[in-house]
Amino acid sequence: MAGERVKLSVREREGRGTGDSRRLRRQGLIPGVLYGRGNQPHPFSVEERELRRVLTGDHGLHAILDVTLDGQTTAHASILKDYQVHPVRGNLVHVDLQEVRLDQPIQAQVVVELVGDPEGVKEGGVLSQVQREINIEALPLEIPERLELDVSGMAIGDTLRLADLPPHEGVTYLDDPDGTVLATVTMPTRIVEPEPEEEELAEGEELPEGEVPEGEEASEGGAEASAEPEADAAGEQGTTED
């Protein structure tokens, strides 16, 4: 939910580089960097379980993190700037945090969630979500976890754009209101299979017994008719008069 604040304790780290990061991950720690407001970045490490708790809670990815470094009592109000996951295992491998001022607006990406059962889908149409995230600007504590778009009234052929998304108090939409398509309902794509073509006889291939090539018709009794004259001729040559 918007305005959620979560405490996160981290340890400062001195080592940098790939070797140090691997050593930390073997110990169950995730390397990260805290970027301050005009100050030098603070490399840190944090327990993976603790980091997952922060990133997967009900507050979502837009919570304000009150980051406390070892040996300090001052909490740094920060937001999640970026994170990396292993391409195969899917576990976290690095995280970047950005310190913010709570009285100054920041920019963020927020998920648009489609709600409702479109009339067009009941009639056989297909609902497609074209744009899943939009860019917004708001105070850190006013960034919503998600924005809901009601699609229940959509018929086949309808399109909803950013201009159709209801305004959210304290939030400014930064994308093109008319050029940003959020959802469409279209007819399902029909795949027309081509009619099977007759296979041509390969060169040297013989037709099955009793079949003739296309376009050629055997005359009735053709074979018998051609054989009879030859037999008659043979009989005449072999006959002598008494």
C-alpha positions in Angstrom: 0.0 0.0 0.0 1.1 3.6 -0.5 2.9 5.2 2.4 4.3 2.0 3.8 7.6 2.4 5.7 9.8 -0.6 6.4 13.0 -0.8 8.5 16.0 -2.4 6.9 19.3 -2.9 8.7 22.4 -3.3 6.5 26.2 -3.7 7.0 28.7 -1.5 5.4 31.2 -3.4 3.3 34.7 -2.4 2.3 35.4 -4.9 -0.5 34.4 -4.3 -4.0 34.4 -6.4 -7.1 33.2 -9.8 -8.3 35.2 -11.9 -5.9 33.9 -10.0 -2.8 30.3 -10.3 -4.1 30.6 -14.1 -4.5 32.0 -14.5 -1.0 29.1 -12.5 0.4 26.5 -14.6 -1.5 28.1 -17.8 -0.1 27.5 -16.4 3.4 23.8 -15.7 2.6 24.4 -12.0 2.1 23.4 -9.8 -0.9 25.7 -6.9 -1.9 24.2 -3.5 -2.6 24.8 0.2 -2.9 23.0 3.0 -1.1 23.1 6.2 -3.2 22.7 9.4 -1.2 21.5 12.8 -2.0 24.7 14.3 -3.4 26.8 12.1 -1.0 29.2 9.3 -1.8 27.6 5.9 -2.5 27.6 3.5 0.5 28.4 -0.1 -0.4 26.6 -2.5 1.9 25.5 -6.1 2.4 22.2 -7.3 3.7 20.8 -10.7 4.7 19.0 -12.3 1.7 16.0 -13.4 3.9 15.7 -9.8 5.2 15.9 -8.3 1.8 13.2 -10.7 0.4 10.9 -9.8 3.3 11.2 -6.1 2.3 10.7 -6.7 -1.4 7.9 -9.2 -1.3 5.7 -7.9 1.5 2.2 -6.3 1.2 3.8 -2.9 0.7 5.2 -4.0 -2.7 8.3 -2.5 -4.3 7.4 1.1 -3.6 7.7 1.1 0.1 9.9 3.7 1.8 12.9 1.8 3.3 14.3 3.3 6.5 17.8 2.0 6.0 20.1 1.9 9.0 23.8 1.3 8.6 25.8 -0.6 11.3 27.0 1.8 14.0 24.6 4.6 13.0 21.3 5.6 14.6 20.1 7.8 11.7 17.7 6.1 9.3 18.1 7.0 5.6 14.7 7.2 3.9 15.2 5.3 0.6 13.5 3.6 -2.2 14.4 0.6 -4.3 16.3 1.9 -7.3 17.2 -1.4 -9.1 17.8 -5.0 -8.4 19.4 -8.0 -10.2 18.5 -11.6 -10.2 20.4 -14.7 -11.3 19.3 -15.5 -14.9 19.0 -19.3 -14.1 18.4 -19.7 -10.4 16.2 -16.6 -10.0 17.7 -15.5 -6.7 18.7 -12.0 -5.9 22.4 -11.1 -6.6 22.5 -7.3 -6.2 20.4 -4.4 -5.1 20.6 -0.6 -5.4 18.8 1.8 -3.1 18.3 5.6 -3.5 18.0 8.0 -0.6 15.1 10.4 -1.1 13.4 13.4 0.6 9.9 12.7 1.6 8.8 16.3 0.8 9.9 16.1 -2.9 8.2 14.2 -5.7 10.0 11.4 -7.4 9.3 9.4 -10.6 8.4 5.7 -10.6 6.8 3.0 -12.7 3.5 1.6 -11.4 1.6 -1.5 -12.5 -1.8 -1.1 -14.1 -4.2 -3.9 -13.0 -7.2 -4.7 -15.2 -10.4 -5.5 -13.1 -13.8 -6.7 -14.2 -15.2 -9.1 -16.8 -15.6 -7.3 -20.2 -18.9 -7.8 -22.1 -16.8 -8.4 -25.2 -15.2 -11.4 -23.7 -18.6 -12.9 -22.9 -19.4 -12.6 -26.6 -16.2 -14.4 -27.7 -13.7 -11.6 -27.8 -10.2 -11.6 -26.4 -9.0 -9.1 -23.8 -5.3 -8.0 -24.2 -3.3 -5.8 -21.8 -1.0 -3.8 -24.1 0.8 -1.7 -21.5 1.4 -3.2 -18.0 3.3 -0.3 -16.4 3.1 3.5 -16.7 5.4 6.3 -15.5 4.2 8.5 -12.7 5.4 11.3 -10.4 4.4 11.6 -6.8 5.7 12.1 -3.3 7.5 9.0 -2.1 4.8 8.2 0.5 2.0 8.8 -2.2 3.2 6.3 -4.8 0.5 3.6 -5.1 1.4 -0.1 -5.3 -0.9 -0.5 -8.4 -3.5 1.4 -10.4 -6.8 -0.3 -11.2 -8.5 0.0 -14.6 -12.2 -1.2 -14.9 -12.6 -3.1 -18.2 -16.1 -4.6 -17.5 -17.8 -2.2 -20.0 -15.5 -3.0 -23.0 -17.1 -4.5 -26.1 -15.4 -6.2 -29.0 -13.4 -3.5 -30.8 -13.0 -1.2 -27.8 -9.7 0.3 -26.7 -8.8 1.9 -23.4 -5.9 4.3 -23.2 -4.2 6.2 -20.4 -6.7 9.0 -20.8 -9.4 6.5 -19.6 -7.5 5.7 -16.4 -9.2 7.4 -13.5 -7.1 10.1 -11.8 -5.3 9.2 -8.6 -5.0 11.8 -5.9 -1.4 13.1 -5.6 -0.2 11.2 -8.7 0.7 12.7 -12.1 0.7 10.4 -15.1 3.7 11.2 -17.3 3.0 9.1 -20.4 1.1 10.2 -23.5 -2.6 10.0 -22.5 -3.9 9.3 -26.0 -0.9 7.3 -27.4 -0.5 4.9 -24.5 -2.8 1.9 -25.1 -3.6 0.0 -21.9 -6.2 -2.7 -23.0 -8.1 -3.9 -26.1 -10.8 -6.4 -26.8 -10.6 -8.0 -30.2 -12.1 -11.0 -32.1 -10.0 -14.2 -31.8 -7.6 -14.8 -34.6 -8.9 -17.6 -36.9 -6.3 -19.8 -38.5 -7.4 -20.9 -42.0 -5.6 -24.0 -43.0 -4.8 -24.3 -46.8 -6.7 -27.0 -48.7 -4.5 -30.1 -49.4 -3.1 -30.1 -52.9 -3.0 -33.2 -55.0 0.4 -34.7 -55.1 2.1 -34.9 -58.4 3.5 -38.2 -59.6 7.2 -38.2 -59.0 9.5 -38.9 -62.1 9.9 -42.6 -62.6 7.1 -43.5 -60.1 4.5 -46.0 -61.4 0.9 -45.6 -60.8 -0.9 -48.2 -58.7 -2.5 -51.0 -60.8 -5.8 -49.9 -62.3 -5.1 -46.2 -62.1 -4.4 -43.8 -64.9 -2.8 -40.4 -64.9 -5.1 -37.4 -64.3 -6.6 -36.2 -67.5 -6.3 -39.5 -69.3 -9.2 -41.9 -69.5 -8.9 -45.4 -70.6 -11.5 -46.4 -73.3 -13.8 -49.2 -72.5 -12.3 -52.4 -73.8 -9.3 -50.5 -75.2 -6.9 -53.2 -74.2 -9.0 -56.0 -75.7 -9.7 -54.1 -78.9 -6.0 -53.6 -79.6 -5.2 -57.2 -78.9 -7.9 -58.7 -81.2 -6.6 -57.3 -84.6 -3.1 -58.7 -83.8 -4.5 -62.1 -83.1 -6.6 -62.1 -86.3 -3.6 -61.0 -88.3 -1.5 -63.9 -86.9 -4.3 -66.3 -87.7 -4.5 -65.2 -91.3 -0.8 -65.5 -92.0 -0.7 -69.1 -90.7 -3.7 -70.3 -92.9 -3.1 -72.1 -96.3 -5.7 -72.9 -98.9 -6.4 -76.6 -99.6 
